[in-house]
Amino acid sequence: MTTITLHVPDALEEAHDETVRLIAAKLYEAGKLSLGQAAEMCDIDKADFPAVLNSFGVNYIQYTYEDVMADVARING
């Protein structure tokens, strides 16, 4: 895993873990990280990361309308 230095306001220093979790959740939501990668970024177990997603209003299942329609088209041949 790579380390990135991020300059944030001093007010976020006390909320370090929450800030990391928010960034990981949003990167997961954007499709930039897998569930395992996001959990690793937060230094938590993969099985515990869905609770983090929930706390930030991020859906665990990233299945879009377009995904559904593509599956329907594939099924219907």
C-alpha positions in Angstrom: 0.0 0.0 0.0 1.3 3.5 -0.9 1.3 6.4 1.6 0.0 9.7 0.5 0.4 12.9 2.5 -2.8 14.9 2.6 -2.9 18.4 4.0 -6.1 19.0 5.9 -7.4 21.6 8.3 -6.1 21.1 11.9 -9.8 20.5 13.0 -9.6 17.1 11.2 -6.6 15.9 13.2 -8.8 14.8 16.1 -11.1 12.9 13.6 -8.2 11.1 11.8 -9.8 7.7 11.7 -13.2 9.0 10.7 -11.6 11.1 7.9 -9.8 8.1 6.5 -13.0 6.0 6.7 -14.9 8.7 4.8 -12.3 8.9 2.1 -12.2 5.1 1.8 -16.0 4.9 1.7 -16.2 7.5 -1.1 -13.5 5.9 -3.1 -15.4 2.6 -2.8 -18.6 4.3 -3.9 -16.8 5.8 -6.9 -15.5 2.3 -7.9 -11.8 3.3 -7.3 -11.3 0.8 -4.5 -12.6 -2.7 -3.9 -14.3 -3.6 -0.5 -11.1 -5.3 0.6 -8.9 -2.4 -0.4 -11.1 0.1 1.3 -11.1 -2.0 4.5 -7.3 -2.3 4.4 -7.0 1.5 4.0 -9.0 1.8 7.2 -7.0 -0.9 8.9 -10.2 -2.9 9.7 -11.5 -6.3 8.8 -13.3 -6.6 5.4 -16.4 -8.0 7.1 -16.6 -4.8 9.2 -16.4 -2.3 6.3 -20.1 -2.5 5.3 -20.9 -0.8 8.6 -18.5 2.0 7.7 -20.2 2.4 4.4 -23.6 2.5 6.1 -22.4 5.2 8.5 -21.6 7.5 5.5 -24.8 6.6 3.5 -22.8 4.6 0.9 -24.5 1.5 -0.5 -22.7 -1.8 0.0 -23.9 -3.1 -3.4 -22.8 -0.9 -6.2 -25.4 -2.1 -8.8 -26.7 0.6 -11.1 -29.8 0.8 -13.2 -27.6 0.4 -16.2 -26.2 -2.8 -14.7 -29.7 -4.2 -14.3 -30.7 -3.3 -17.8 -27.6 -4.9 -19.2 -28.3 -8.1 -17.3 -31.9 -8.1 -18.5 -30.7 -7.7 -22.1 -28.2 -10.6 -21.7 -30.9 -12.8 -20.2 -33.3 -12.0 -22.9 -30.7 -12.7 -25.5 
